[in-house]
Amino acid sequence: MIFKIVSFGHKRDAFFLPILSHYQKQMRHPWSIEFVDFPSQRQHEKEPKDIVLKKEAAFFLSKITGEFWVLSVTGKMFTSEDFALLLKKEENKARQVLVLLIGGADGVDKDLEIQAIRKLSLSTMTMTHRFARALLSEQIYRAQAILNHLPYHSGH
């Protein structure tokens, strides 16, 4: 299963590149992680947030087909073990690609959140999309380690 982590905003920060690369390399077949960076749809600094979010939603839907999950502070939180079981269920559905959307600086359009088949939260705290991408990558790798009984995950 390919985990396609999609985000809006600036290009990847050099600080996070080694982290993202590390988890991509650690993944074992048949799982892999891909990163998709979409440009912010903000035309100018004073453009209203709701307009930017609508444009990003339209851009996202024009580029991505099929079901997707969205990361949101209001989404459901999981333990690492439960997240692993959730991903295993998706894999058992013979899903080839799981798209996970991380919003840009203004978040995610509410109508787009409604269209997502799952809302996932990494934390109730606000974080940059760059950090969220790194944390999500680590949790996907951890899920694979849990499911394959690898020593990386030793529980609590």
N, C-alpha and C positions, 0 to 999 in steps of 0.2 A: 504494500500500500504506500502510495506517495502522499506525504503530508505537504501540502502546498500552503505555505504561510505567506499571506498577502498583507501588505501594509501600504498606507499612503504617507507621503511626506518626503523628507530629505533622503538623499542617498545614504547608503550604509556608512555608519561612523567607523573610522579605522580602529577605534578602541574595541568595538564589538566583533569585527571581522574574524579574529582568531577564535573567538568563542563559538561563533556560528559555524565556522569551518570545522572546528573540533567535533561538534555534535553531528554534523553531516558525515564526517569520516567514521565516527563511531557506530553509526547505524548499520545493522546487519540485514542482509537480504531476507525477506522481501520488502522491508520497510526502508524508506528514504525520505529525506527532507529537502524541499526546494523552497527558495525564497523568491517572492515576486514583489518588486517595488514599483508602485504606481506613483506618478507625480501628484503632488497636491493640486487640487483643482482651484485653489484660491488664485484669483487674478490680480488682486491688490490687497494691501493690508487692511483696508477698511471695509472689505466685502463682508456682508452679513454672514454669520456662522451658518444659519439655516440654508442659505443659498449654496454655500460651499459644500455642506453635507449632502444636499440634493444632487449636486453635480458629481460628487464623488460616488454616490450611490448609483447614479446612471452610468458612470464610467465603469464601475465595478461590474455591474450587471451586463454591460456590453462586452466585457472581456472574459467573464467566467460563466460557464454553463453548468447546470446541475445544482445540487444541494450544497449548502455551505454552513459552517458554524461561524459565529461571531464572538469575539472577546468583548466583554462588557463588564463594567464594575457592578452592574445589576444582574449579571449572569449567575449560574449555579457554580458553587465551589465544590471541588472534589479533593479527597485525599489522593496521594500519589497512587495508592493501591486501587482505589475506585476508578481513577482516571485510566489506569492500565486495563482494568476490566471493561471499561467503556470503549476503549480503542480496540480491544479484542472483539467485542460485539460488532463493531464496524467492520473489522477484518472478516469476521464470519459471515457478514452479509455480502461478501465478495466485492466490497467496495475497492475500486482501483485507486481513486484519488479522494482525499479528504481536504477540502479547502477550508482554511481557518483565517478569518479576516480580523486584522488588528486595525482599528481606526486611526486616523491621523490626529493632529493636534486638537481638533475640535470634537473628536469622538466619532460616532457612527450615526448616520441618519436613522431616526426611530422607525420609519417605514421599512428600511433595509433590515433592521434588527428583527422586526416582525417576520420577515421572509426567511430568516435563518431557521434551520431545523433544530439548532441548539444554541443557547447563549451560555457561554463559559466565562467564569471569572477566575483570574489568577490571584486576585487580592481585592480587598475593599479599598486599598490605597491606590491613588493615582500614580501611574508610572509612564515613562516615555515609551513610545512604540518600539524603540530600539531595545530597551531593556525587556519589554514584554516578549519580543521576538526571541531574545536569548533565553529567557526563563521558560518560554513555551518549548523551545528546542530541547532544553535540558529535561523537561518533564516528559516529552515524547521519548527521548532516549531512556530515561528512567523507567518509563512504562515498559519499554521493550526489555530492559534488564530484569524487571519484576517478572514479566511473563516467561522469560527464559531462565529464571533462577540464576542470574549472573551476580557476582559478588558486588557489583557497583551499588546496588540497593541493599542496605542491611536493615531496613526498617527504622523503627524509632530508636 
